[in-house]
């Protein structure tokens, strides 16, 4: 089924119906609250947790890659970070950007990677999808935005950094 023709609302509704046990989600374990200045090295790309800058990334849509250290702090606050490679079609990027509308804890940004990948990350959780038609995207957002893995649920996703690399 082509979800693009159904519209964004239908995509979110259909995919939210199966938010339990989302196939393909990888799980990682990190301690929260480890604030460190400077550039940090992460095992995952994009990172899904671990040490991070004391300031967080303001949630929203960005046209350039983000500093991992700020975005990880937003994950600690319950954000879902949607990243996409430079080979993702412009129409698909528009759909991804639309996913942030009306949501308080979603980041959307490109990566510096020349890939066709779309990756959704939350604190300790990550899902790679092949395109915006994947019905797991809405389920991931519904489950992990301010979800059960959030170390600092209710913390803001505004009032931080809006910088890009």
N, C-alpha and C positions, 0 to 999 in steps of 0.2 A: 504494500500500500504506500502511496506517495503522500506523506503527511504535509508536504509543502502546499498541496492543493486544498487541504482541509483548513489551513490557517494555524496560527500560533496557539490560539486558545484551545483548539481541538487537540493539538499535539500535547499540550500540558495536561489536559484532562485525560486523554487516553493513556499517557505514560504514567500518570499518577495513580492509576488504578492498581498497579503492581509494584508499589514502592518497597515492599518487603523483599529481601533476598535479590537484589539487583545483580544479575549475572555479569561477571567480568570485573566487579569492583575489587580492587586490591586494598589490603589493609596493612597499615604500618602503625608502630607504637612510638610515641614521643611524650616526654615530660613537658608540661606547659610552664610558662612563666620564666623561661630562660632568655632574658633580655641581654643582648650584646651589641656593641657598636661595630661599625665597619662592615666590610664585605665578608660573607660567610660562604662555606662550601656545603652543598646539599647532595645527598645520595640520589634523590629523585629529581627529575626535570620534567615539569615544574615541581618544586618541592611541595610536600604535604604536611609539614610540621617540623618541629625542632627549634633550635635557637633562632632568634630573630631580633630585629631592631626594636628599641623601646617605643618607637612610633609605628603606627599602622598605616596602611594604604586606605584612602577614602574609597568606598565602594562606588561603582559606576562603570562606565564604558571608557576605554582608553584606545588611542590610535597608535600607540607605541608600546614596546615591552615595558614591564614594570620591574622595579628592583625586588628581587625575591625576598629580601630581608623584611621589607614593609608588607608585602602581600602575605607572607606567612603569619605575621602578627594579625592580619585581618582574618585569616583562617582560624586563629585561636579565638577570635571574637564571634565565630560562627558563619563566616563568609564561605561561599562557594566561588572558586576562581575558575572561570572558563577561559582557556587559552587555545589559540589556533595558530597553525603554522602558515608560512607565507604562501603555500600552494592551495590554501582553502579558497574557494571561489568567493567573489565579492557578494553574491546573492546570499551565500551561506553565512558570511560574516554579518550581514544585515539581520538575518534571523537570530544569530547568537546575541547580537546587541539588543534585540528586542526582548530577549529573555531577562535582561536586567531591569526593564521598565516595571515600575510598581513594586520592586523588591528592594529591601533595605540592606541586604547582606549578599550582594552578588558583584563580583568583579568580572569584566570581560576585557581581554587584551590579547594582542598578538604576541608570539614568541619570536626570538631571533632565529629560530630554527627553520630551515627551508624544507618543510614537511607538509603533508596533507592532513596531519593529525589534529583532532580536536580532543582536548583533555579537560575533564572536570575534576577539580581537586577540592577537598574539604579537609579539615584537620584529621589526619590519619587515614584518609580514604581517597582513592583515585580511580577514575574510569576513563579509558580511551575509547573513542567512538570514531567510526568512519565518516560520518556525515550528520547533518542536522535532521535527517529523516529517522535517526535512531530513536526508538521510543523509550530508551533508558534515560535520556537527558532530563525529561520532566520528572521522572521518578527520582533521579539523583538530587535534583533541586529540592523537591518536596521532602525528601528524607533528610538531607544534610544541611540545608540552609537553617542555621540556628538549631541544628539537630542534635542527636544523642552523643556525638563525638566532640561537641563544642566544649572546650575547657572553660571559657568565659562567656557563657550564654548570656545574652542581654547587653553585653558590652557594645559600645558604638562602633559604627563603620563610617563615621564622619569625624571631622575635627583632627584628622591625621595629615598624612602626606598625599599630595596629588602629583608628585614627580614621576617622570618616566626616564628610562635609560637613554 
